[in-house]
Amino acid sequence: MKKLMQASLVGDVSTLTGILPDDPLFDQMVCPNVTQTPLHAASLRGHTAFAFEMLRLKPELRRTRNRDGYCPIHLASMWGCVGGTAGGAGAQAPPSF
């Protein structure tokens, strides 16, 4: 999980897709005692490609709230990372976002 969190901090999608098949903790991210997921970290930092890939792989994370009560879309929108040109030209959010 530590390597996955580090990848989320820099928006490293290739590490994300390389880690997930081998990370048994990935399935445990959606539980009441996990309050900060790599999706939260990526959303807060504007790493939209990473966030979209996380949502594609684990769509139920979109509802996970951090300790302050914010879900990833709240964090992204608070910091201006949703809509407009976020993610670059042609970037599209998955339907679950």
Phi and psi restraints in degrees (range 20) as a CNS / XPLOR table:
assign (resid 1 and name C) (resid 2 and name N)
       (resid 2 and name CA) (resid 2 and name C) 1.0 -62.4 20.0 2
assign (resid 2 and name N) (resid 2 and name CA)
       (resid 2 and name C) (resid 3 and name N) 1.0 -43.3 20.0 2
assign (resid 2 and name C) (resid 3 and name N)
       (resid 3 and name CA) (resid 3 and name C) 1.0 -65.7 20.0 2
assign (resid 3 and name N) (resid 3 and name CA)
       (resid 3 and name C) (resid 4 and name N) 1.0 -37.5 20.0 2
assign (resid 3 and name C) (resid 4 and name N)
       (resid 4 and name CA) (resid 4 and name C) 1.0 -65.8 20.0 2
assign (resid 4 and name N) (resid 4 and name CA)
       (resid 4 and name C) (resid 5 and name N) 1.0 -41.4 20.0 2
assign (resid 4 and name C) (resid 5 and name N)
       (resid 5 and name CA) (resid 5 and name C) 1.0 -65.0 20.0 2
assign (resid 5 and name N) (resid 5 and name CA)
       (resid 5 and name C) (resid 6 and name N) 1.0 -41.2 20.0 2
assign (resid 5 and name C) (resid 6 and name N)
       (resid 6 and name CA) (resid 6 and name C) 1.0 -61.7 20.0 2
assign (resid 6 and name N) (resid 6 and name CA)
       (resid 6 and name C) (resid 7 and name N) 1.0 -40.5 20.0 2
assign (resid 6 and name C) (resid 7 and name N)
       (resid 7 and name CA) (resid 7 and name C) 1.0 -63.4 20.0 2
assign (resid 7 and name N) (resid 7 and name CA)
       (resid 7 and name C) (resid 8 and name N) 1.0 -37.6 20.0 2
assign (resid 7 and name C) (resid 8 and name N)
       (resid 8 and name CA) (resid 8 and name C) 1.0 -67.0 20.0 2
assign (resid 8 and name N) (resid 8 and name CA)
       (resid 8 and name C) (resid 9 and name N) 1.0 -31.6 20.0 2
assign (resid 8 and name C) (resid 9 and name N)
       (resid 9 and name CA) (resid 9 and name C) 1.0 -68.3 20.0 2
assign (resid 9 and name N) (resid 9 and name CA)
       (resid 9 and name C) (resid 10 and name N) 1.0 -25.6 20.0 2
assign (resid 9 and name C) (resid 10 and name N)
       (resid 10 and name CA) (resid 10 and name C) 1.0 -112.3 20.0 2
assign (resid 10 and name N) (resid 10 and name CA)
       (resid 10 and name C) (resid 11 and name N) 1.0 -2.5 20.0 2
assign (resid 10 and name C) (resid 11 and name N)
       (resid 11 and name CA) (resid 11 and name C) 1.0 74.9 20.0 2
assign (resid 11 and name N) (resid 11 and name CA)
       (resid 11 and name C) (resid 12 and name N) 1.0 32.4 20.0 2
assign (resid 11 and name C) (resid 12 and name N)
       (resid 12 and name CA) (resid 12 and name C) 1.0 -82.8 20.0 2
assign (resid 12 and name N) (resid 12 and name CA)
       (resid 12 and name C) (resid 13 and name N) 1.0 91.8 20.0 2
assign (resid 12 and name C) (resid 13 and name N)
       (resid 13 and name CA) (resid 13 and name C) 1.0 -67.4 20.0 2
assign (resid 13 and name N) (resid 13 and name CA)
       (resid 13 and name C) (resid 14 and name N) 1.0 -37.1 20.0 2
assign (resid 13 and name C) (resid 14 and name N)
       (resid 14 and name CA) (resid 14 and name C) 1.0 -64.4 20.0 2
assign (resid 14 and name N) (resid 14 and name CA)
       (resid 14 and name C) (resid 15 and name N) 1.0 -37.9 20.0 2
assign (resid 14 and name C) (resid 15 and name N)
       (resid 15 and name CA) (resid 15 and name C) 1.0 -66.2 20.0 2
assign (resid 15 and name N) (resid 15 and name CA)
       (resid 15 and name C) (resid 16 and name N) 1.0 -41.3 20.0 2
assign (resid 15 and name C) (resid 16 and name N)
       (resid 16 and name CA) (resid 16 and name C) 1.0 -55.2 20.0 2
assign (resid 16 and name N) (resid 16 and name CA)
       (resid 16 and name C) (resid 17 and name N) 1.0 -51.6 20.0 2
assign (resid 16 and name C) (resid 17 and name N)
       (resid 17 and name CA) (resid 17 and name C) 1.0 -71.8 20.0 2
assign (resid 17 and name N) (resid 17 and name CA)
       (resid 17 and name C) (resid 18 and name N) 1.0 -23.7 20.0 2
assign (resid 17 and name C) (resid 18 and name N)
       (resid 18 and name CA) (resid 18 and name C) 1.0 -80.4 20.0 2
assign (resid 18 and name N) (resid 18 and name CA)
       (resid 18 and name C) (resid 19 and name N) 1.0 -28.8 20.0 2
assign (resid 18 and name C) (resid 19 and name N)
       (resid 19 and name CA) (resid 19 and name C) 1.0 -82.3 20.0 2
assign (resid 19 and name N) (resid 19 and name CA)
       (resid 19 and name C) (resid 20 and name N) 1.0 -42.0 20.0 2
assign (resid 19 and name C) (resid 20 and name N)
       (resid 20 and name CA) (resid 20 and name C) 1.0 -52.6 20.0 2
assign (resid 20 and name N) (resid 20 and name CA)
       (resid 20 and name C) (resid 21 and name N) 1.0 -43.7 20.0 2
assign (resid 20 and name C) (resid 21 and name N)
       (resid 21 and name CA) (resid 21 and name C) 1.0 -62.1 20.0 2
assign (resid 21 and name N) (resid 21 and name CA)
       (resid 21 and name C) (resid 22 and name N) 1.0 -24.6 20.0 2
assign (resid 21 and name C) (resid 22 and name N)
       (resid 22 and name CA) (resid 22 and name C) 1.0 -101.3 20.0 2
assign (resid 22 and name N) (resid 22 and name CA)
       (resid 22 and name C) (resid 23 and name N) 1.0 -4.3 20.0 2
assign (resid 22 and name C) (resid 23 and name N)
       (resid 23 and name CA) (resid 23 and name C) 1.0 -99.3 20.0 2
assign (resid 23 and name N) (resid 23 and name CA)
       (resid 23 and name C) (resid 24 and name N) 1.0 103.5 20.0 2
assign (resid 23 and name C) (resid 24 and name N)
       (resid 24 and name CA) (resid 24 and name C) 1.0 -67.1 20.0 2
assign (resid 24 and name N) (resid 24 and name CA)
       (resid 24 and name C) (resid 25 and name N) 1.0 -19.4 20.0 2
assign (resid 24 and name C) (resid 25 and name N)
       (resid 25 and name CA) (resid 25 and name C) 1.0 -78.3 20.0 2
assign (resid 25 and name N) (resid 25 and name CA)
       (resid 25 and name C) (resid 26 and name N) 1.0 -14.0 20.0 2
assign (resid 25 and name C) (resid 26 and name N)
       (resid 26 and name CA) (resid 26 and name C) 1.0 -58.5 20.0 2
assign (resid 26 and name N) (resid 26 and name CA)
       (resid 26 and name C) (resid 27 and name N) 1.0 -38.3 20.0 2
assign (resid 26 and name C) (resid 27 and name N)
       (resid 27 and name CA) (resid 27 and name C) 1.0 -72.8 20.0 2
assign (resid 27 and name N) (resid 27 and name CA)
       (resid 27 and name C) (resid 28 and name N) 1.0 -16.2 20.0 2
assign (resid 27 and name C) (resid 28 and name N)
       (resid 28 and name CA) (resid 28 and name C) 1.0 -94.1 20.0 2
assign (resid 28 and name N) (resid 28 and name CA)
       (resid 28 and name C) (resid 29 and name N) 1.0 2.2 20.0 2
assign (resid 28 and name C) (resid 29 and name N)
       (resid 29 and name CA) (resid 29 and name C) 1.0 -67.3 20.0 2
assign (resid 29 and name N) (resid 29 and name CA)
       (resid 29 and name C) (resid 30 and name N) 1.0 -27.0 20.0 2
assign (resid 29 and name C) (resid 30 and name N)
       (resid 30 and name CA) (resid 30 and name C) 1.0 -97.7 20.0 2
assign (resid 30 and name N) (resid 30 and name CA)
       (resid 30 and name C) (resid 31 and name N) 1.0 83.9 20.0 2
assign (resid 30 and name C) (resid 31 and name N)
       (resid 31 and name CA) (resid 31 and name C) 1.0 -153.2 20.0 2
assign (resid 31 and name N) (resid 31 and name CA)
       (resid 31 and name C) (resid 32 and name N) 1.0 159.4 20.0 2
assign (resid 31 and name C) (resid 32 and name N)
       (resid 32 and name CA) (resid 32 and name C) 1.0 -58.1 20.0 2
assign (resid 32 and name N) (resid 32 and name CA)
       (resid 32 and name C) (resid 33 and name N) 1.0 -29.6 20.0 2
assign (resid 32 and name C) (resid 33 and name N)
       (resid 33 and name CA) (resid 33 and name C) 1.0 -91.8 20.0 2
assign (resid 33 and name N) (resid 33 and name CA)
       (resid 33 and name C) (resid 34 and name N) 1.0 0.1 20.0 2
assign (resid 33 and name C) (resid 34 and name N)
       (resid 34 and name CA) (resid 34 and name C) 1.0 -95.1 20.0 2
assign (resid 34 and name N) (resid 34 and name CA)
       (resid 34 and name C) (resid 35 and name N) 1.0 114.4 20.0 2
assign (resid 34 and name C) (resid 35 and name N)
       (resid 35 and name CA) (resid 35 and name C) 1.0 -110.7 20.0 2
assign (resid 35 and name N) (resid 35 and name CA)
       (resid 35 and name C) (resid 36 and name N) 1.0 -11.5 20.0 2
assign (resid 35 and name C) (resid 36 and name N)
       (resid 36 and name CA) (resid 36 and name C) 1.0 -138.4 20.0 2
assign (resid 36 and name N) (resid 36 and name CA)
       (resid 36 and name C) (resid 37 and name N) 1.0 107.5 20.0 2
assign (resid 36 and name C) (resid 37 and name N)
       (resid 37 and name CA) (resid 37 and name C) 1.0 -99.2 20.0 2
assign (resid 37 and name N) (resid 37 and name CA)
       (resid 37 and name C) (resid 38 and name N) 1.0 165.9 20.0 2
assign (resid 37 and name C) (resid 38 and name N)
       (resid 38 and name CA) (resid 38 and name C) 1.0 -59.0 20.0 2
assign (resid 38 and name N) (resid 38 and name CA)
       (resid 38 and name C) (resid 39 and name N) 1.0 -28.5 20.0 2
assign (resid 38 and name C) (resid 39 and name N)
       (resid 39 and name CA) (resid 39 and name C) 1.0 -64.5 20.0 2
assign (resid 39 and name N) (resid 39 and name CA)
       (resid 39 and name C) (resid 40 and name N) 1.0 -41.0 20.0 2
assign (resid 39 and name C) (resid 40 and name N)
       (resid 40 and name CA) (resid 40 and name C) 1.0 -61.1 20.0 2
assign (resid 40 and name N) (resid 40 and name CA)
       (resid 40 and name C) (resid 41 and name N) 1.0 -46.2 20.0 2
assign (resid 40 and name C) (resid 41 and name N)
       (resid 41 and name CA) (resid 41 and name C) 1.0 -62.2 20.0 2
assign (resid 41 and name N) (resid 41 and name CA)
       (resid 41 and name C) (resid 42 and name N) 1.0 -45.1 20.0 2
assign (resid 41 and name C) (resid 42 and name N)
       (resid 42 and name CA) (resid 42 and name C) 1.0 -66.5 20.0 2
assign (resid 42 and name N) (resid 42 and name CA)
       (resid 42 and name C) (resid 43 and name N) 1.0 -40.6 20.0 2
assign (resid 42 and name C) (resid 43 and name N)
       (resid 43 and name CA) (resid 43 and name C) 1.0 -63.7 20.0 2
assign (resid 43 and name N) (resid 43 and name CA)
       (resid 43 and name C) (resid 44 and name N) 1.0 -41.7 20.0 2
assign (resid 43 and name C) (resid 44 and name N)
       (resid 44 and name CA) (resid 44 and name C) 1.0 -64.1 20.0 2
assign (resid 44 and name N) (resid 44 and name CA)
       (resid 44 and name C) (resid 45 and name N) 1.0 -32.0 20.0 2
assign (resid 44 and name C) (resid 45 and name N)
       (resid 45 and name CA) (resid 45 and name C) 1.0 -96.1 20.0 2
assign (resid 45 and name N) (resid 45 and name CA)
       (resid 45 and name C) (resid 46 and name N) 1.0 0.6 20.0 2
assign (resid 45 and name C) (resid 46 and name N)
       (resid 46 and name CA) (resid 46 and name C) 1.0 79.8 20.0 2
assign (resid 46 and name N) (resid 46 and name CA)
       (resid 46 and name C) (resid 47 and name N) 1.0 20.3 20.0 2
assign (resid 46 and name C) (resid 47 and name N)
       (resid 47 and name CA) (resid 47 and name C) 1.0 -86.0 20.0 2
assign (resid 47 and name N) (resid 47 and name CA)
       (resid 47 and name C) (resid 48 and name N) 1.0 77.1 20.0 2
assign (resid 47 and name C) (resid 48 and name N)
       (resid 48 and name CA) (resid 48 and name C) 1.0 -66.1 20.0 2
assign (resid 48 and name N) (resid 48 and name CA)
       (resid 48 and name C) (resid 49 and name N) 1.0 -39.1 20.0 2
assign (resid 48 and name C) (resid 49 and name N)
       (resid 49 and name CA) (resid 49 and name C) 1.0 -61.2 20.0 2
assign (resid 49 and name N) (resid 49 and name CA)
       (resid 49 and name C) (resid 50 and name N) 1.0 -41.9 20.0 2
assign (resid 49 and name C) (resid 50 and name N)
       (resid 50 and name CA) (resid 50 and name C) 1.0 -65.1 20.0 2
assign (resid 50 and name N) (resid 50 and name CA)
       (resid 50 and name C) (resid 51 and name N) 1.0 -46.2 20.0 2
assign (resid 50 and name C) (resid 51 and name N)
       (resid 51 and name CA) (resid 51 and name C) 1.0 -61.1 20.0 2
assign (resid 51 and name N) (resid 51 and name CA)
       (resid 51 and name C) (resid 52 and name N) 1.0 -43.7 20.0 2
assign (resid 51 and name C) (resid 52 and name N)
       (resid 52 and name CA) (resid 52 and name C) 1.0 -64.5 20.0 2
assign (resid 52 and name N) (resid 52 and name CA)
       (resid 52 and name C) (resid 53 and name N) 1.0 -39.1 20.0 2
assign (resid 52 and name C) (resid 53 and name N)
       (resid 53 and name CA) (resid 53 and name C) 1.0 -67.0 20.0 2
assign (resid 53 and name N) (resid 53 and name CA)
       (resid 53 and name C) (resid 54 and name N) 1.0 -40.4 20.0 2
assign (resid 53 and name C) (resid 54 and name N)
       (resid 54 and name CA) (resid 54 and name C) 1.0 -59.8 20.0 2
assign (resid 54 and name N) (resid 54 and name CA)
       (resid 54 and name C) (resid 55 and name N) 1.0 -43.1 20.0 2
assign (resid 54 and name C) (resid 55 and name N)
       (resid 55 and name CA) (resid 55 and name C) 1.0 -67.1 20.0 2
assign (resid 55 and name N) (resid 55 and name CA)
       (resid 55 and name C) (resid 56 and name N) 1.0 -34.4 20.0 2
assign (resid 55 and name C) (resid 56 and name N)
       (resid 56 and name CA) (resid 56 and name C) 1.0 -65.4 20.0 2
assign (resid 56 and name N) (resid 56 and name CA)
       (resid 56 and name C) (resid 57 and name N) 1.0 -40.5 20.0 2
assign (resid 56 and name C) (resid 57 and name N)
       (resid 57 and name CA) (resid 57 and name C) 1.0 -79.9 20.0 2
assign (resid 57 and name N) (resid 57 and name CA)
       (resid 57 and name C) (resid 58 and name N) 1.0 -31.4 20.0 2
assign (resid 57 and name C) (resid 58 and name N)
       (resid 58 and name CA) (resid 58 and name C) 1.0 -143.8 20.0 2
assign (resid 58 and name N) (resid 58 and name CA)
       (resid 58 and name C) (resid 59 and name N) 1.0 71.7 20.0 2
assign (resid 58 and name C) (resid 59 and name N)
       (resid 59 and name CA) (resid 59 and name C) 1.0 -59.2 20.0 2
assign (resid 59 and name N) (resid 59 and name CA)
       (resid 59 and name C) (resid 60 and name N) 1.0 -26.9 20.0 2
assign (resid 59 and name C) (resid 60 and name N)
       (resid 60 and name CA) (resid 60 and name C) 1.0 -67.4 20.0 2
assign (resid 60 and name N) (resid 60 and name CA)
       (resid 60 and name C) (resid 61 and name N) 1.0 -13.1 20.0 2
assign (resid 60 and name C) (resid 61 and name N)
       (resid 61 and name CA) (resid 61 and name C) 1.0 -67.2 20.0 2
assign (resid 61 and name N) (resid 61 and name CA)
       (resid 61 and name C) (resid 62 and name N) 1.0 -18.7 20.0 2
assign (resid 61 and name C) (resid 62 and name N)
       (resid 62 and name CA) (resid 62 and name C) 1.0 -61.4 20.0 2
assign (resid 62 and name N) (resid 62 and name CA)
       (resid 62 and name C) (resid 63 and name N) 1.0 -22.8 20.0 2
assign (resid 62 and name C) (resid 63 and name N)
       (resid 63 and name CA) (resid 63 and name C) 1.0 -96.7 20.0 2
assign (resid 63 and name N) (resid 63 and name CA)
       (resid 63 and name C) (resid 64 and name N) 1.0 -6.8 20.0 2
assign (resid 63 and name C) (resid 64 and name N)
       (resid 64 and name CA) (resid 64 and name C) 1.0 -70.7 20.0 2
assign (resid 64 and name N) (resid 64 and name CA)
       (resid 64 and name C) (resid 65 and name N) 1.0 129.6 20.0 2
assign (resid 64 and name C) (resid 65 and name N)
       (resid 65 and name CA) (resid 65 and name C) 1.0 -104.5 20.0 2
assign (resid 65 and name N) (resid 65 and name CA)
       (resid 65 and name C) (resid 66 and name N) 1.0 144.4 20.0 2
assign (resid 65 and name C) (resid 66 and name N)
       (resid 66 and name CA) (resid 66 and name C) 1.0 -81.2 20.0 2
assign (resid 66 and name N) (resid 66 and name CA)
       (resid 66 and name C) (resid 67 and name N) 1.0 -176.7 20.0 2
assign (resid 66 and name C) (resid 67 and name N)
       (resid 67 and name CA) (resid 67 and name C) 1.0 -64.4 20.0 2
assign (resid 67 and name N) (resid 67 and name CA)
       (resid 67 and name C) (resid 68 and name N) 1.0 -18.7 20.0 2
assign (resid 67 and name C) (resid 68 and name N)
       (resid 68 and name CA) (resid 68 and name C) 1.0 -91.6 20.0 2
assign (resid 68 and name N) (resid 68 and name CA)
       (resid 68 and name C) (resid 69 and name N) 1.0 -0.2 20.0 2
assign (resid 68 and name C) (resid 69 and name N)
       (resid 69 and name CA) (resid 69 and name C) 1.0 90.9 20.0 2
assign (resid 69 and name N) (resid 69 and name CA)
       (resid 69 and name C) (resid 70 and name N) 1.0 9.1 20.0 2
assign (resid 69 and name C) (resid 70 and name N)
       (resid 70 and name CA) (resid 70 and name C) 1.0 -97.5 20.0 2
assign (resid 70 and name N) (resid 70 and name CA)
       (resid 70 and name C) (resid 71 and name N) 1.0 137.6 20.0 2
assign (resid 70 and name C) (resid 71 and name N)
       (resid 71 and name CA) (resid 71 and name C) 1.0 -90.5 20.0 2
assign (resid 71 and name N) (resid 71 and name CA)
       (resid 71 and name C) (resid 72 and name N) 1.0 167.9 20.0 2
assign (resid 71 and name C) (resid 72 and name N)
       (resid 72 and name CA) (resid 72 and name C) 1.0 -55.2 20.0 2
assign (resid 72 and name N) (resid 72 and name CA)
       (resid 72 and name C) (resid 73 and name N) 1.0 -38.6 20.0 2
assign (resid 72 and name C) (resid 73 and name N)
       (resid 73 and name CA) (resid 73 and name C) 1.0 -66.2 20.0 2
assign (resid 73 and name N) (resid 73 and name CA)
       (resid 73 and name C) (resid 74 and name N) 1.0 -33.6 20.0 2
assign (resid 73 and name C) (resid 74 and name N)
       (resid 74 and name CA) (resid 74 and name C) 1.0 -60.8 20.0 2
assign (resid 74 and name N) (resid 74 and name CA)
       (resid 74 and name C) (resid 75 and name N) 1.0 -46.9 20.0 2
assign (resid 74 and name C) (resid 75 and name N)
       (resid 75 and name CA) (resid 75 and name C) 1.0 -62.4 20.0 2
assign (resid 75 and name N) (resid 75 and name CA)
       (resid 75 and name C) (resid 76 and name N) 1.0 -44.9 20.0 2
assign (resid 75 and name C) (resid 76 and name N)
       (resid 76 and name CA) (resid 76 and name C) 1.0 -63.0 20.0 2
assign (resid 76 and name N) (resid 76 and name CA)
       (resid 76 and name C) (resid 77 and name N) 1.0 -42.6 20.0 2
assign (resid 76 and name C) (resid 77 and name N)
       (resid 77 and name CA) (resid 77 and name C) 1.0 -72.6 20.0 2
assign (resid 77 and name N) (resid 77 and name CA)
       (resid 77 and name C) (resid 78 and name N) 1.0 -33.1 20.0 2
assign (resid 77 and name C) (resid 78 and name N)
       (resid 78 and name CA) (resid 78 and name C) 1.0 -62.8 20.0 2
assign (resid 78 and name N) (resid 78 and name CA)
       (resid 78 and name C) (resid 79 and name N) 1.0 -30.8 20.0 2
assign (resid 78 and name C) (resid 79 and name N)
       (resid 79 and name CA) (resid 79 and name C) 1.0 -104.1 20.0 2
assign (resid 79 and name N) (resid 79 and name CA)
       (resid 79 and name C) (resid 80 and name N) 1.0 13.8 20.0 2
assign (resid 79 and name C) (resid 80 and name N)
       (resid 80 and name CA) (resid 80 and name C) 1.0 73.9 20.0 2
assign (resid 80 and name N) (resid 80 and name CA)
       (resid 80 and name C) (resid 81 and name N) 1.0 27.8 20.0 2
assign (resid 80 and name C) (resid 81 and name N)
       (resid 81 and name CA) (resid 81 and name C) 1.0 -102.8 20.0 2
assign (resid 81 and name N) (resid 81 and name CA)
       (resid 81 and name C) (resid 82 and name N) 1.0 14.2 20.0 2
assign (resid 81 and name C) (resid 82 and name N)
       (resid 82 and name CA) (resid 82 and name C) 1.0 -124.9 20.0 2
assign (resid 82 and name N) (resid 82 and name CA)
       (resid 82 and name C) (resid 83 and name N) 1.0 134.7 20.0 2
assign (resid 82 and name C) (resid 83 and name N)
       (resid 83 and name CA) (resid 83 and name C) 1.0 80.6 20.0 2
assign (resid 83 and name N) (resid 83 and name CA)
       (resid 83 and name C) (resid 84 and name N) 1.0 -177.9 20.0 2
assign (resid 83 and name C) (resid 84 and name N)
       (resid 84 and name CA) (resid 84 and name C) 1.0 57.2 20.0 2
assign (resid 84 and name N) (resid 84 and name CA)
       (resid 84 and name C) (resid 85 and name N) 1.0 -125.9 20.0 2
assign (resid 84 and name C) (resid 85 and name N)
       (resid 85 and name CA) (resid 85 and name C) 1.0 -104.0 20.0 2
assign (resid 85 and name N) (resid 85 and name CA)
       (resid 85 and name C) (resid 86 and name N) 1.0 11.3 20.0 2
assign (resid 85 and name C) (resid 86 and name N)
       (resid 86 and name CA) (resid 86 and name C) 1.0 -56.2 20.0 2
assign (resid 86 and name N) (resid 86 and name CA)
       (resid 86 and name C) (resid 87 and name N) 1.0 131.1 20.0 2
assign (resid 86 and name C) (resid 87 and name N)
       (resid 87 and name CA) (resid 87 and name C) 1.0 86.6 20.0 2
assign (resid 87 and name N) (resid 87 and name CA)
       (resid 87 and name C) (resid 88 and name N) 1.0 -0.6 20.0 2
assign (resid 87 and name C) (resid 88 and name N)
       (resid 88 and name CA) (resid 88 and name C) 1.0 91.0 20.0 2
assign (resid 88 and name N) (resid 88 and name CA)
       (resid 88 and name C) (resid 89 and name N) 1.0 169.4 20.0 2
assign (resid 88 and name C) (resid 89 and name N)
       (resid 89 and name CA) (resid 89 and name C) 1.0 -63.1 20.0 2
assign (resid 89 and name N) (resid 89 and name CA)
       (resid 89 and name C) (resid 90 and name N) 1.0 133.0 20.0 2
assign (resid 89 and name C) (resid 90 and name N)
       (resid 90 and name CA) (resid 90 and name C) 1.0 83.4 20.0 2
assign (resid 90 and name N) (resid 90 and name CA)
       (resid 90 and name C) (resid 91 and name N) 1.0 -2.0 20.0 2
assign (resid 90 and name C) (resid 91 and name N)
       (resid 91 and name CA) (resid 91 and name C) 1.0 -70.6 20.0 2
assign (resid 91 and name N) (resid 91 and name CA)
       (resid 91 and name C) (resid 92 and name N) 1.0 136.4 20.0 2
assign (resid 91 and name C) (resid 92 and name N)
       (resid 92 and name CA) (resid 92 and name C) 1.0 -128.6 20.0 2
assign (resid 92 and name N) (resid 92 and name CA)
       (resid 92 and name C) (resid 93 and name N) 1.0 138.1 20.0 2
assign (resid 92 and name C) (resid 93 and name N)
       (resid 93 and name CA) (resid 93 and name C) 1.0 -75.8 20.0 2
assign (resid 93 and name N) (resid 93 and name CA)
       (resid 93 and name C) (resid 94 and name N) 1.0 145.4 20.0 2
assign (resid 93 and name C) (resid 94 and name N)
       (resid 94 and name CA) (resid 94 and name C) 1.0 -68.2 20.0 2
assign (resid 94 and name N) (resid 94 and name CA)
       (resid 94 and name C) (resid 95 and name N) 1.0 158.6 20.0 2
assign (resid 94 and name C) (resid 95 and name N)
       (resid 95 and name CA) (resid 95 and name C) 1.0 -55.3 20.0 2
assign (resid 95 and name N) (resid 95 and name CA)
       (resid 95 and name C) (resid 96 and name N) 1.0 -31.0 20.0 2
assign (resid 95 and name C) (resid 96 and name N)
       (resid 96 and name CA) (resid 96 and name C) 1.0 -77.1 20.0 2
assign (resid 96 and name N) (resid 96 and name CA)
       (resid 96 and name C) (resid 97 and name N) 1.0 -12.7 20.0 2
